[in-house]
């Protein structure tokens, strides 16, 4: 049983070993594309994986997976996530028609996210990948306050201005004591068909420089690749559609790095919690029975 919750807890998450947040300082950087492909890469690596679309206002995961079924409840109490190619998926897009606008204030967002955490029956998972909304707001705060999160992955772009976005995202996670597992630079470059040369359309190296400056592991450079866009539009992530493509391999390598970083983060958290418990006056460790 995993200890993923704080306060009263969410028993439906007790069998989830790791919770990975995918975040960005602003919208439009391809965060959902990265989340879908990382989740798919983890699943292809033999892990049991769930994907939670926590972008309540703009859920895009159903389109990116071509998964538009309404969710059901097998026990009348919990929501059964949809499943596609072995990946368990939950999104507000399964509950609300695409034509309906989500005009909600903060408390309603908190309620919706809490329901996702409390009522979705994920079952045993190695990783629950959470596609957060862009920015630093109510949904991010809900996850930080309610859950013991393994770590976060920040998605950014190559421009120098990306530094400011990484600063904001890093500050948010530092303030809520969530470790950053790494940074993915999306739209890094474009390789044209005619010259086979890298063209840095959005400048170069901004996200990598930010990662170096703040001591964040740099996970991958993802180029502007038409196959990635087509995969998102057609509901077949490039990691699934073109397993040997260099972009797919970049996502696979990033997923492997996340697995290692998550294990280290968990060890450090457990060691820290043990130290804090020892520091509590009157605390006495139980004897080890051999």
DRENPA-3360 file (N, C-alpha, C; in nm, 2 decimals, always signed):
BEGIN
1 = XXXXXXXX = +0.08/-0.12/+0.00/+0.00/+0.00/+0.00/+0.09/+0.12/+0.00 ~ +0.06/+0.22/-0.09/+0.14/+0.34/-0.09/+0.08/+0.45/+0.00 ~ +0.16/+0.53/+0.05/+0.12/+0.64/+0.14/+0.12/+0.77/+0.06 ~ +0.02/+0.79/-0.03/+0.02/+0.90/-0.12/-0.07/+1.02/-0.08 ~ -0.13/+1.00/+0.04/-0.23/+1.11/+0.08/-0.20/+1.17/+0.21 ~ -0.25/+1.29/+0.23/-0.23/+1.36/+0.35/-0.37/+1.38/+0.42 ~ -0.37/+1.41/+0.54/-0.50/+1.44/+0.61/-0.59/+1.31/+0.60 ~ -0.72/+1.32/+0.57/-0.81/+1.21/+0.57/-0.77/+1.11/+0.46;
9 = XXXXXXXX = -0.70/+1.15/+0.36/-0.66/+1.05/+0.26/-0.76/+1.02/+0.15 ~ -0.71/+0.95/+0.05/-0.80/+0.91/-0.06/-0.76/+0.76/-0.09 ~ -0.84/+0.67/-0.03/-0.81/+0.53/-0.04/-0.80/+0.48/-0.18 ~ -0.87/+0.54/-0.27/-0.86/+0.49/-0.41/-0.72/+0.51/-0.47 ~ -0.63/+0.58/-0.40/-0.49/+0.60/-0.45/-0.39/+0.52/-0.37 ~ -0.44/+0.44/-0.28/-0.35/+0.36/-0.19/-0.27/+0.26/-0.27 ~ -0.31/+0.22/-0.39/-0.24/+0.12/-0.47/-0.15/+0.19/-0.58 ~ -0.14/+0.32/-0.57/-0.06/+0.40/-0.67/+0.08/+0.42/-0.61;
17 = XXXXXXXX = +0.18/+0.37/-0.67/+0.31/+0.38/-0.61/+0.38/+0.52/-0.63 ~ +0.36/+0.58/-0.74/+0.42/+0.71/-0.77/+0.32/+0.80/-0.84 ~ +0.32/+0.93/-0.80/+0.24/+1.03/-0.86/+0.33/+1.13/-0.92 ~ +0.33/+1.15/-1.05/+0.42/+1.24/-1.13/+0.33/+1.35/-1.19 ~ +0.36/+1.47/-1.15/+0.30/+1.59/-1.21/+0.37/+1.64/-1.33 ~ +0.30/+1.67/-1.44/+0.36/+1.73/-1.56/+0.31/+1.87/-1.56 ~ +0.40/+1.97/-1.56/+0.35/+2.11/-1.54/+0.43/+2.20/-1.63 ~ +0.38/+2.33/-1.65/+0.44/+2.43/-1.72/+0.41/+2.56/-1.66;
25 = XXXXXXXX = +0.50/+2.66/-1.68/+0.48/+2.79/-1.63/+0.37/+2.87/-1.71 ~ +0.35/+2.83/-1.83/+0.24/+2.89/-1.91/+0.19/+2.79/-2.01 ~ +0.08/+2.83/-2.08/+0.02/+2.74/-2.18/+0.09/+2.75/-2.31 ~ +0.06/+2.66/-2.40/+0.11/+2.66/-2.54/+0.25/+2.60/-2.56 ~ +0.30/+2.53/-2.46/+0.44/+2.47/-2.47/+0.43/+2.32/-2.50 ~ +0.31/+2.27/-2.52/+0.31/+2.12/-2.55/+0.31/+2.03/-2.43 ~ +0.26/+2.08/-2.32/+0.27/+2.01/-2.19/+0.18/+1.88/-2.20 ~ +0.06/+1.89/-2.26/-0.02/+1.77/-2.27/+0.04/+1.67/-2.36;
33 = XXXXXXXX = +0.10/+1.71/-2.47/+0.17/+1.62/-2.56/+0.28/+1.55/-2.49 ~ +0.36/+1.62/-2.41/+0.46/+1.55/-2.33/+0.41/+1.45/-2.23 ~ +0.30/+1.49/-2.16/+0.24/+1.40/-2.06/+0.19/+1.27/-2.12 ~ +0.12/+1.28/-2.24/+0.06/+1.17/-2.30/+0.18/+1.07/-2.35 ~ +0.28/+1.13/-2.41/+0.39/+1.04/-2.46/+0.48/+0.99/-2.35 ~ +0.49/+1.06/-2.24/+0.57/+1.00/-2.13/+0.49/+0.89/-2.06 ~ +0.36/+0.91/-2.05/+0.27/+0.80/-1.99/+0.28/+0.68/-2.08 ~ +0.27/+0.70/-2.21/+0.28/+0.59/-2.31/+0.41/+0.52/-2.30;
41 = XXXXXXXX = +0.52/+0.60/-2.29/+0.66/+0.54/-2.28/+0.67/+0.46/-2.16 ~ +0.62/+0.51/-2.05/+0.63/+0.43/-1.92/+0.55/+0.30/-1.94 ~ +0.43/+0.30/-2.00/+0.35/+0.18/-2.02/+0.42/+0.08/-2.11 ~ +0.48/+0.13/-2.22/+0.55/+0.05/-2.31/+0.67/-0.02/-2.25 ~ +0.72/+0.05/-2.14/+0.83/-0.01/-2.07/+0.79/-0.12/-1.96 ~ +0.67/-0.15/-1.97/+0.62/-0.26/-1.88/+0.56/-0.21/-1.75 ~ +0.54/-0.08/-1.73/+0.48/-0.03/-1.61/+0.33/-0.02/-1.62 ~ +0.27/-0.03/-1.50/+0.12/-0.01/-1.49/+0.10/+0.14/-1.47;
49 = XXXXXXXX = +0.03/+0.21/-1.57/+0.03/+0.35/-1.57/-0.11/+0.41/-1.59 ~ -0.14/+0.51/-1.51/-0.26/+0.59/-1.53/-0.23/+0.73/-1.57 ~ -0.32/+0.79/-1.64/-0.30/+0.93/-1.69/-0.43/+1.01/-1.65 ~ -0.40/+1.11/-1.56/-0.51/+1.20/-1.52/-0.50/+1.33/-1.58 ~ -0.60/+1.37/-1.66/-0.61/+1.50/-1.72/-0.67/+1.60/-1.62 ~ -0.59/+1.67/-1.55/-0.64/+1.77/-1.45/-0.66/+1.91/-1.50 ~ -0.65/+1.92/-1.63/-0.68/+2.05/-1.69/-0.83/+2.06/-1.71 ~ -0.90/+2.11/-1.60/-1.04/+2.11/-1.60/-1.10/+2.20/-1.71;
57 = XXXXXXXX = -1.05/+2.32/-1.73/-1.10/+2.41/-1.83/-1.08/+2.37/-1.97 ~ -0.96/+2.31/-2.00/-0.93/+2.27/-2.13/-0.88/+2.13/-2.15 ~ -0.96/+2.03/-2.12/-0.91/+1.89/-2.13/-0.88/+1.85/-2.27 ~ -0.76/+1.81/-2.30/-0.72/+1.77/-2.43/-0.68/+1.63/-2.45 ~ -0.67/+1.56/-2.34/-0.62/+1.42/-2.34/-0.72/+1.33/-2.42 ~ -0.85/+1.35/-2.41/-0.94/+1.26/-2.49/-0.92/+1.27/-2.64 ~ -0.89/+1.39/-2.69/-0.86/+1.41/-2.83/-0.72/+1.35/-2.86 ~ -0.62/+1.37/-2.78/-0.49/+1.31/-2.81/-0.49/+1.16/-2.81;
65 = XXXXXXXX = -0.58/+1.10/-2.74/-0.59/+0.95/-2.74/-0.71/+0.90/-2.82 ~ -0.78/+0.99/-2.88/-0.91/+0.95/-2.95/-0.99/+0.86/-2.86 ~ -1.02/+0.91/-2.74/-1.09/+0.83/-2.64/-1.20/+0.93/-2.59 ~ -1.32/+0.90/-2.63/-1.43/+0.99/-2.60/-1.55/+0.92/-2.53 ~ -1.52/+0.80/-2.47/-1.63/+0.72/-2.41/-1.67/+0.79/-2.27 ~ -1.79/+0.78/-2.24/-1.83/+0.82/-2.10/-1.78/+0.72/-2.00 ~ -1.74/+0.76/-1.89/-1.69/+0.67/-1.79/-1.81/+0.60/-1.72 ~ -1.78/+0.48/-1.66/-1.89/+0.40/-1.60/-1.84/+0.38/-1.45;
73 = XXXXXXXX = -1.94/+0.32/-1.38/-1.91/+0.28/-1.24/-1.95/+0.13/-1.22 ~ -1.86/+0.05/-1.19/-1.89/-0.10/-1.18/-1.94/-0.13/-1.04 ~ -1.92/-0.04/-0.94/-1.97/-0.07/-0.81/-2.07/+0.03/-0.76 ~ -2.10/+0.13/-0.84/-2.20/+0.23/-0.81/-2.15/+0.33/-0.71 ~ -2.02/+0.33/-0.68/-1.96/+0.42/-0.58/-1.84/+0.49/-0.64 ~ -1.76/+0.42/-0.72/-1.64/+0.48/-0.78/-1.65/+0.49/-0.93 ~ -1.57/+0.58/-0.99/-1.56/+0.59/-1.13/-1.45/+0.50/-1.19 ~ -1.49/+0.42/-1.28/-1.39/+0.34/-1.35/-1.32/+0.42/-1.46;
81 = XXXXXXXX = -1.19/+0.44/-1.46/-1.13/+0.52/-1.57/-1.14/+0.44/-1.70 ~ -1.14/+0.52/-1.81/-1.14/+0.45/-1.94/-1.00/+0.39/-1.96 ~ -0.99/+0.30/-2.05/-0.86/+0.23/-2.07/-0.84/+0.22/-2.22 ~ -0.72/+0.25/-2.27/-0.68/+0.24/-2.41/-0.54/+0.19/-2.42 ~ -0.51/+0.08/-2.49/-0.38/+0.03/-2.51/-0.31/+0.00/-2.37 ~ -0.39/-0.04/-2.27/-0.33/-0.07/-2.14/-0.31/+0.05/-2.05 ~ -0.34/+0.17/-2.10/-0.33/+0.29/-2.02/-0.46/+0.34/-1.96 ~ -0.47/+0.35/-1.83/-0.59/+0.40/-1.77/-0.60/+0.55/-1.77;
89 = XXXXXXXX = -0.71/+0.60/-1.81/-0.72/+0.75/-1.83/-0.85/+0.81/-1.77 ~ -0.83/+0.92/-1.71/-0.95/+1.00/-1.66/-0.94/+1.14/-1.70 ~ -1.05/+1.20/-1.74/-1.05/+1.34/-1.78/-1.19/+1.40/-1.76 ~ -1.19/+1.53/-1.74/-1.32/+1.60/-1.73/-1.39/+1.59/-1.87 ~ -1.31/+1.57/-1.98/-1.37/+1.55/-2.11/-1.46/+1.43/-2.12 ~ -1.45/+1.33/-2.03/-1.53/+1.21/-2.03/-1.67/+1.24/-1.96 ~ -1.68/+1.36/-1.89/-1.80/+1.39/-1.81/-1.88/+1.50/-1.87 ~ -1.81/+1.59/-1.94/-1.87/+1.71/-1.99/-1.86/+1.71/-2.15;
97 = XXXXXXXX = -1.97/+1.74/-2.22/-1.96/+1.75/-2.37/-1.86/+1.86/-2.41 ~ -1.79/+1.84/-2.52/-1.69/+1.93/-2.57/-1.75/+2.07/-2.60 ~ -1.88/+2.08/-2.63/-1.95/+2.20/-2.66/-1.98/+2.29/-2.54 ~ -1.97/+2.23/-2.42/-2.00/+2.30/-2.30/-1.88/+2.37/-2.24 ~ -1.89/+2.50/-2.21/-1.78/+2.57/-2.15/-1.78/+2.55/-2.00 ~ -1.66/+2.54/-1.94/-1.64/+2.52/-1.80/-1.62/+2.66/-1.74 ~ -1.73/+2.72/-1.69/-1.72/+2.85/-1.63/-1.73/+2.83/-1.48 ~ -1.62/+2.80/-1.42/-1.62/+2.76/-1.27/-1.52/+2.85/-1.20;
105 = XXXXXXXX = -1.56/+2.88/-1.07/-1.47/+2.95/-0.98/-1.38/+2.85/-0.91 ~ -1.28/+2.91/-0.83/-1.18/+2.82/-0.76/-1.24/+2.71/-0.68 ~ -1.34/+2.74/-0.59/-1.39/+2.63/-0.51/-1.45/+2.51/-0.59 ~ -1.51/+2.54/-0.71/-1.56/+2.44/-0.79/-1.45/+2.35/-0.86 ~ -1.34/+2.42/-0.89/-1.22/+2.35/-0.94/-1.17/+2.25/-0.84 ~ -1.16/+2.30/-0.71/-1.11/+2.22/-0.60/-1.20/+2.10/-0.58 ~ -1.33/+2.12/-0.59/-1.43/+2.01/-0.58/-1.41/+1.91/-0.68 ~ -1.39/+1.95/-0.81/-1.38/+1.86/-0.92/-1.25/+1.78/-0.91;
113 = XXXXXXXX = -1.14/+1.84/-0.87/-1.01/+1.77/-0.86/-1.02/+1.67/-0.74 ~ -1.08/+1.71/-0.63/-1.10/+1.63/-0.52/-1.18/+1.50/-0.55 ~ -1.28/+1.52/-0.64/-1.36/+1.40/-0.68/-1.28/+1.31/-0.76 ~ -1.19/+1.36/-0.85/-1.10/+1.28/-0.93/-1.01/+1.19/-0.84 ~ -0.96/+1.26/-0.73/-0.87/+1.19/-0.64/-0.95/+1.09/-0.55 ~ -1.07/+1.12/-0.51/-1.14/+1.04/-0.42/-1.22/+0.93/-0.48 ~ -1.28/+0.95/-0.60/-1.38/+0.86/-0.65/-1.33/+0.78/-0.77 ~ -1.22/+0.81/-0.83/-1.17/+0.73/-0.94/-1.10/+0.60/-0.89;
121 = XXXXXXXX = -1.14/+0.49/-0.94/-1.08/+0.36/-0.90/-0.97/+0.32/-0.99 ~ -0.85/+0.36/-0.95/-0.73/+0.34/-1.04/-0.68/+0.20/-1.03 ~ -0.69/+0.13/-0.91/-0.63/+0.00/-0.89/-0.48/+0.01/-0.88 ~ -0.41/-0.10/-0.89/-0.27/-0.10/-0.88/-0.20/-0.02/-0.99 ~ -0.12/+0.07/-0.96/-0.04/+0.15/-1.06/+0.10/+0.17/-1.02 ~ +0.19/+0.16/-1.11/+0.33/+0.20/-1.08/+0.34/+0.35/-1.08 ~ +0.27/+0.41/-1.18/+0.28/+0.56/-1.20/+0.15/+0.61/-1.24 ~ +0.11/+0.72/-1.17/+0.00/+0.80/-1.21/+0.05/+0.94/-1.26;
129 = XXXXXXXX = +0.04/+0.96/-1.39/+0.09/+1.08/-1.46/-0.02/+1.18/-1.46 ~ +0.00/+1.30/-1.41/-0.10/+1.40/-1.40/-0.07/+1.52/-1.49 ~ -0.15/+1.54/-1.59/-0.14/+1.66/-1.68/-0.20/+1.78/-1.61 ~ -0.12/+1.86/-1.55/-0.18/+1.98/-1.48/-0.22/+2.09/-1.58 ~ -0.31/+2.18/-1.54/-0.33/+2.30/-1.62/-0.21/+2.39/-1.62 ~ -0.19/+2.48/-1.71/-0.07/+2.56/-1.72/-0.08/+2.66/-1.60 ~ +0.04/+2.71/-1.57/+0.05/+2.82/-1.46/+0.06/+2.76/-1.32 ~ +0.03/+2.85/-1.23/+0.04/+2.81/-1.08/-0.08/+2.86/-1.01;
137 = XXXXXXXX = -0.18/+2.77/-1.00/-0.31/+2.81/-0.95/-0.37/+2.71/-0.86 ~ -0.51/+2.71/-0.85/-0.58/+2.63/-0.75/-0.56/+2.48/-0.77 ~ -0.56/+2.43/-0.89/-0.55/+2.29/-0.91/-0.41/+2.24/-0.86 ~ -0.30/+2.31/-0.89/-0.17/+2.27/-0.84/-0.17/+2.27/-0.69 ~ -0.23/+2.37/-0.63/-0.23/+2.38/-0.48/-0.31/+2.26/-0.42 ~ -0.42/+2.22/-0.48/-0.50/+2.11/-0.43/-0.41/+1.98/-0.43 ~ -0.34/+1.96/-0.54/-0.26/+1.84/-0.54/-0.15/+1.84/-0.44 ~ -0.09/+1.96/-0.42/+0.02/+1.97/-0.32/-0.03/+1.95/-0.18;
145 = XXXXXXXX = -0.15/+2.00/-0.15/-0.20/+1.99/-0.01/-0.26/+1.85/+0.02 ~ -0.31/+1.79/-0.09/-0.39/+1.66/-0.06/-0.30/+1.54/-0.07 ~ -0.19/+1.55/-0.15/-0.12/+1.43/-0.19/+0.03/+1.44/-0.15 ~ +0.09/+1.32/-0.13/+0.23/+1.31/-0.12/+0.28/+1.28/-0.27 ~ +0.32/+1.38/-0.34/+0.36/+1.37/-0.48/+0.50/+1.32/-0.49 ~ +0.53/+1.23/-0.58/+0.67/+1.18/-0.59/+0.76/+1.29/-0.65 ~ +0.71/+1.36/-0.75/+0.79/+1.47/-0.81/+0.71/+1.53/-0.93 ~ +0.78/+1.63/-0.99/+0.72/+1.70/-1.10/+0.81/+1.71/-1.22;
153 = XXXXXXXX = +0.76/+1.71/-1.34/+0.83/+1.73/-1.46/+0.79/+1.86/-1.52 ~ +0.88/+1.95/-1.55/+0.84/+2.09/-1.60/+0.87/+2.08/-1.75 ~ +0.77/+2.13/-1.83/+0.79/+2.14/-1.98/+0.80/+2.29/-2.01 ~ +0.90/+2.32/-2.10/+0.92/+2.45/-2.14/+0.97/+2.45/-2.29 ~ +1.00/+2.57/-2.34/+1.05/+2.59/-2.48/+1.18/+2.65/-2.48 ~ +1.25/+2.66/-2.60/+1.39/+2.71/-2.60/+1.42/+2.85/-2.58 ~ +1.31/+2.94/-2.59/+1.34/+3.08/-2.59/+1.40/+3.13/-2.45 ~ +1.47/+3.23/-2.46/+1.53/+3.29/-2.33/+1.42/+3.32/-2.23;
161 = XXXXXXXX = +1.30/+3.37/-2.29/+1.19/+3.40/-2.20/+1.14/+3.28/-2.13 ~ +1.17/+3.16/-2.18/+1.13/+3.04/-2.10/+1.19/+3.03/-1.96 ~ +1.30/+3.10/-1.95/+1.37/+3.11/-1.81/+1.27/+3.16/-1.71 ~ +1.19/+3.26/-1.74/+1.09/+3.32/-1.64/+0.99/+3.22/-1.61 ~ +0.94/+3.14/-1.71/+0.84/+3.04/-1.69/+0.89/+2.92/-1.60 ~ +1.02/+2.88/-1.62/+1.08/+2.78/-1.54/+1.09/+2.83/-1.39 ~ +1.13/+2.96/-1.38/+1.15/+3.02/-1.25/+1.01/+3.01/-1.17 ~ +0.90/+3.05/-1.24/+0.77/+3.04/-1.17/+0.74/+2.90/-1.13;
169 = XXXXXXXX = +0.75/+2.81/-1.22/+0.71/+2.67/-1.19/+0.80/+2.61/-1.08 ~ +0.93/+2.64/-1.09/+1.02/+2.59/-0.99/+0.99/+2.65/-0.85 ~ +0.96/+2.78/-0.85/+0.92/+2.84/-0.72/+0.80/+2.78/-0.66 ~ +0.70/+2.75/-0.75/+0.58/+2.69/-0.70/+0.61/+2.56/-0.63 ~ +0.68/+2.47/-0.70/+0.70/+2.34/-0.64/+0.80/+2.34/-0.52 ~ +0.89/+2.44/-0.52/+0.98/+2.45/-0.40/+0.89/+2.49/-0.28 ~ +0.80/+2.58/-0.30/+0.71/+2.63/-0.19/+0.63/+2.52/-0.13 ~ +0.59/+2.42/-0.21/+0.50/+2.32/-0.16/+0.58/+2.19/-0.14;
177 = XXXXXXXX = +0.71/+2.20/-0.15/+0.81/+2.09/-0.12/+0.78/+1.96/-0.21 ~ +0.76/+1.99/-0.34/+0.76/+1.88/-0.43/+0.88/+1.88/-0.51 ~ +0.96/+1.77/-0.52/+1.09/+1.77/-0.59/+1.06/+1.78/-0.74 ~ +1.15/+1.84/-0.81/+1.15/+1.85/-0.96/+1.23/+1.74/-1.01 ~ +1.17/+1.65/-1.09/+1.24/+1.53/-1.14/+1.32/+1.57/-1.27 ~ +1.28/+1.67/-1.34/+1.35/+1.71/-1.46/+1.27/+1.81/-1.54 ~ +1.34/+1.85/-1.65/+1.28/+1.95/-1.74/+1.29/+1.90/-1.88 ~ +1.18/+1.91/-1.96/+1.17/+1.87/-2.10/+1.16/+2.00/-2.18;
185 = XXXXXXXX = +1.25/+2.01/-2.28/+1.24/+2.13/-2.37/+1.17/+2.08/-2.50 ~ +1.05/+2.14/-2.52/+0.97/+2.10/-2.64/+0.99/+2.21/-2.75 ~ +0.97/+2.17/-2.87/+0.98/+2.25/-2.99/+1.13/+2.30/-3.00 ~ +1.22/+2.22/-2.97/+1.36/+2.26/-2.96/+1.42/+2.30/-3.10 ~ +1.38/+2.23/-3.21/+1.43/+2.27/-3.34/+1.34/+2.20/-3.44 ~ +1.37/+2.23/-3.57/+1.29/+2.17/-3.68/+1.40/+2.12/-3.78 ~ +1.38/+2.00/-3.83/+1.47/+1.95/-3.94/+1.39/+1.95/-4.07 ~ +1.43/+2.03/-4.16/+1.35/+2.03/-4.29/+1.39/+1.91/-4.38;
193 = XXXXXXXX = +1.29/+1.88/-4.46/+1.31/+1.76/-4.55/+1.42/+1.78/-4.65 ~ +1.44/+1.90/-4.70/+1.54/+1.92/-4.81/+1.68/+1.92/-4.77 ~ +1.71/+1.99/-4.65/+1.85/+2.01/-4.61/+1.90/+1.92/-4.50 ~ +1.81/+1.85/-4.43/+1.84/+1.76/-4.32/+1.92/+1.84/-4.21 ~ +1.89/+1.96/-4.19/+1.96/+2.05/-4.10/+1.87/+2.09/-3.99 ~ +1.92/+2.11/-3.87/+1.84/+2.16/-3.75/+1.82/+2.31/-3.77 ~ +1.70/+2.35/-3.76/+1.67/+2.49/-3.76/+1.60/+2.53/-3.63 ~ +1.67/+2.62/-3.56/+1.62/+2.66/-3.42/+1.53/+2.77/-3.44;
201 = XXXXXXXX = +1.40/+2.74/-3.46/+1.30/+2.84/-3.49/+1.27/+2.93/-3.37 ~ +1.27/+2.87/-3.25/+1.24/+2.95/-3.13/+1.37/+2.97/-3.05 ~ +1.48/+3.01/-3.12/+1.61/+3.03/-3.06/+1.66/+2.89/-3.01 ~ +1.75/+2.90/-2.92/+1.81/+2.77/-2.88/+1.86/+2.77/-2.73 ~ +1.84/+2.67/-2.66/+1.90/+2.65/-2.53/+1.84/+2.72/-2.41 ~ +1.73/+2.79/-2.43/+1.68/+2.86/-2.31/+1.64/+2.77/-2.20 ~ +1.57/+2.66/-2.23/+1.53/+2.57/-2.12/+1.65/+2.49/-2.06 ~ +1.74/+2.45/-2.15/+1.86/+2.38/-2.10/+1.94/+2.47/-2.01;
209 = XXXXXXXX = +1.95/+2.60/-2.04/+2.02/+2.69/-1.96/+1.95/+2.71/-1.82 ~ +1.82/+2.72/-1.83/+1.74/+2.73/-1.70/+1.76/+2.60/-1.62 ~ +1.76/+2.49/-1.68/+1.79/+2.36/-1.60/+1.92/+2.36/-1.54 ~ +2.02/+2.41/-1.61/+2.16/+2.41/-1.55/+2.17/+2.52/-1.44 ~ +2.10/+2.63/-1.46/+2.11/+2.74/-1.36/+2.05/+2.69/-1.23 ~ +1.94/+2.62/-1.24/+1.87/+2.58/-1.11/+1.90/+2.44/-1.07 ~ +1.99/+2.37/-1.13/+2.02/+2.24/-1.09/+1.91/+2.13/-1.12 ~ +1.84/+2.15/-1.22/+1.73/+2.06/-1.26/+1.78/+1.97/-1.36;
217 = XXXXXXXX = +1.76/+1.84/-1.35/+1.80/+1.74/-1.46/+1.73/+1.78/-1.59 ~ +1.81/+1.78/-1.70/+1.75/+1.81/-1.83/+1.72/+1.67/-1.89 ~ +1.59/+1.65/-1.92/+1.55/+1.52/-1.96/+1.55/+1.49/-2.11 ~ +1.51/+1.59/-2.19/+1.50/+1.57/-2.34/+1.48/+1.70/-2.41 ~ +1.53/+1.69/-2.54/+1.49/+1.80/-2.64/+1.39/+1.73/-2.74 ~ +1.27/+1.78/-2.75/+1.17/+1.73/-2.84/+1.16/+1.83/-2.96 ~ +1.19/+1.79/-3.08/+1.19/+1.88/-3.19/+1.04/+1.91/-3.24 ~ +1.03/+2.01/-3.32/+0.90/+2.03/-3.39/+0.90/+1.93/-3.50;
225 = XXXXXXXX = +0.81/+1.83/-3.48/+0.80/+1.72/-3.57/+0.66/+1.69/-3.61 ~ +0.63/+1.70/-3.74/+0.49/+1.68/-3.79/+0.42/+1.56/-3.74 ~ +0.50/+1.45/-3.72/+0.44/+1.32/-3.67/+0.39/+1.34/-3.53 ~ +0.45/+1.42/-3.45/+0.40/+1.45/-3.31/+0.27/+1.52/-3.32 ~ +0.26/+1.62/-3.41/+0.13/+1.69/-3.42/+0.02/+1.60/-3.47 ~ +0.05/+1.52/-3.58/-0.05/+1.42/-3.63/-0.09/+1.32/-3.53 ~ +0.00/+1.28/-3.45/-0.03/+1.18/-3.34/-0.13/+1.23/-3.25 ~ -0.11/+1.36/-3.21/-0.20/+1.43/-3.12/-0.34/+1.45/-3.18;
233 = XXXXXXXX = -0.34/+1.48/-3.30/-0.47/+1.50/-3.37/-0.55/+1.37/-3.40 ~ -0.47/+1.27/-3.43/-0.53/+1.14/-3.47/-0.55/+1.05/-3.35 ~ -0.51/+1.08/-3.23/-0.53/+1.00/-3.11/-0.43/+0.88/-3.10 ~ -0.31/+0.89/-3.16/-0.21/+0.79/-3.16/-0.08/+0.86/-3.13 ~ -0.04/+0.87/-3.00/+0.09/+0.93/-2.97/+0.21/+0.87/-3.05 ~ +0.30/+0.95/-3.08/+0.42/+0.91/-3.16/+0.49/+0.79/-3.09 ~ +0.49/+0.79/-2.96/+0.56/+0.67/-2.89/+0.49/+0.54/-2.92 ~ +0.36/+0.55/-2.95/+0.28/+0.43/-2.99/+0.29/+0.40/-3.14;
241 = XXXXXXXX = +0.28/+0.51/-3.22/+0.27/+0.50/-3.36/+0.40/+0.47/-3.43 ~ +0.51/+0.53/-3.39/+0.64/+0.51/-3.45/+0.75/+0.49/-3.34 ~ +0.75/+0.36/-3.30/+0.83/+0.33/-3.18/+0.98/+0.35/-3.20 ~ +1.03/+0.34/-3.33/+1.17/+0.36/-3.35/+1.21/+0.50/-3.40 ~ +1.11/+0.59/-3.40/+1.14/+0.73/-3.44/+1.23/+0.79/-3.33 ~ +1.32/+0.88/-3.37/+1.41/+0.95/-3.28/+1.33/+1.02/-3.17 ~ +1.22/+1.08/-3.20/+1.14/+1.15/-3.10/+1.08/+1.05/-3.00 ~ +1.03/+0.94/-3.05/+0.99/+0.83/-2.96/+1.10/+0.79/-2.86;
249 = XXXXXXXX = +1.22/+0.77/-2.92/+1.33/+0.73/-2.83/+1.36/+0.84/-2.73 ~ +1.35/+0.96/-2.77/+1.37/+1.07/-2.67/+1.28/+1.07/-2.56 ~ +1.15/+1.04/-2.59/+1.05/+1.02/-2.48/+1.08/+0.90/-2.39 ~ +1.12/+0.79/-2.46/+1.16/+0.67/-2.38/+1.27/+0.70/-2.29 ~ +1.37/+0.76/-2.33/+1.49/+0.80/-2.25/+1.45/+0.89/-2.13 ~ +1.36/+0.99/-2.16/+1.31/+1.07/-2.06/+1.23/+1.00/-1.95 ~ +1.15/+0.90/-2.00/+1.07/+0.82/-1.91/+1.17/+0.74/-1.82 ~ +1.27/+0.68/-1.87/+1.37/+0.60/-1.80/+1.44/+0.69/-1.69;
257 = XXXXXXXX = +1.47/+0.81/-1.73/+1.53/+0.91/-1.63/+1.43/+0.94/-1.52 ~ +1.31/+0.96/-1.56/+1.21/+0.99/-1.45/+1.19/+0.87/-1.36 ~ +1.20/+0.75/-1.40/+1.19/+0.63/-1.32/+1.30/+0.64/-1.21 ~ +1.42/+0.66/-1.26/+1.54/+0.67/-1.17/+1.53/+0.79/-1.07 ~ +1.49/+0.90/-1.12/+1.47/+1.02/-1.04/+1.36/+1.00/-0.93 ~ +1.25/+0.94/-0.97/+1.14/+0.91/-0.88/+1.19/+0.82/-0.77 ~ +1.27/+0.72/-0.80/+1.31/+0.63/-0.69/+1.40/+0.71/-0.59 ~ +1.49/+0.79/-0.64/+1.58/+0.87/-0.56/+1.49/+0.97/-0.47;
265 = XXXXXXXX = +1.39/+1.03/-0.53/+1.31/+1.13/-0.46/+1.23/+1.06/-0.35 ~ +1.19/+0.94/-0.37/+1.11/+0.86/-0.27/+1.20/+0.82/-0.16 ~ +1.32/+0.78/-0.19/+1.42/+0.74/-0.08/+1.45/+0.86/+0.00 ~ +1.47/+0.97/-0.06/+1.51/+1.10/+0.02/+1.39/+1.14/+0.11 ~ +1.27/+1.13/+0.05/+1.15/+1.17/+0.13/+1.13/+1.08/+0.25 ~ +1.15/+0.94/+0.23/+1.13/+0.85/+0.34/+1.24/+0.87/+0.45 ~ +1.36/+0.90/+0.41/+1.47/+0.93/+0.50/+1.44/+1.06/+0.58 ~ +1.39/+1.16/+0.51/+1.36/+1.28/+0.58/+1.25/+1.27/+0.68;
273 = XXXXXXXX = +1.15/+1.19/+0.64/+1.03/+1.16/+0.73/+1.08/+1.09/+0.85 ~ +1.17/+0.99/+0.83/+1.22/+0.92/+0.95/+1.30/+1.01/+1.04 ~ +1.38/+1.10/+0.99/+1.46/+1.19/+1.07/+1.36/+1.28/+1.15 ~ +1.26/+1.33/+1.08/+1.16/+1.42/+1.15/+1.09/+1.35/+1.26 ~ +1.06/+1.22/+1.23/+0.99/+1.14/+1.34/+1.08/+1.12/+1.46 ~ +1.21/+1.10/+1.43/+1.31/+1.08/+1.54/+1.32/+1.21/+1.62 ~ +1.30/+1.32/+1.56/+1.32/+1.45/+1.63/+1.20/+1.49/+1.71 ~ +1.09/+1.42/+1.70/+0.97/+1.45/+1.78/+1.00/+1.41/+1.92;
281 = XXXXXXXX = +0.98/+1.50/+2.02/+1.00/+1.46/+2.16/+0.91/+1.35/+2.20 ~ +0.97/+1.25/+2.27/+0.90/+1.14/+2.32/+0.88/+1.03/+2.22 ~ +0.93/+1.05/+2.09/+0.92/+0.95/+1.99/+1.02/+0.84/+2.02 ~ +0.98/+0.71/+2.01/+1.07/+0.60/+2.03/+1.05/+0.50/+1.92 ~ +1.16/+0.47/+1.85/+1.14/+0.37/+1.74/+1.11/+0.23/+1.79 ~ +1.03/+0.16/+1.72/+0.99/+0.02/+1.75/+1.12/-0.07/+1.73 ~ +1.13/-0.16/+1.82/+1.25/-0.25/+1.81/+1.23/-0.34/+1.69 ~ +1.34/-0.38/+1.62/+1.34/-0.46/+1.51/+1.34/-0.61/+1.55;
289 = XX = +1.24/-0.68/+1.52/+1.24/-0.82/+1.56/+1.30/-0.91/+1.45 ~ +1.39/-0.99/+1.48/+1.46/-1.08/+1.39/+1.43/-1.22/+1.42;
% end
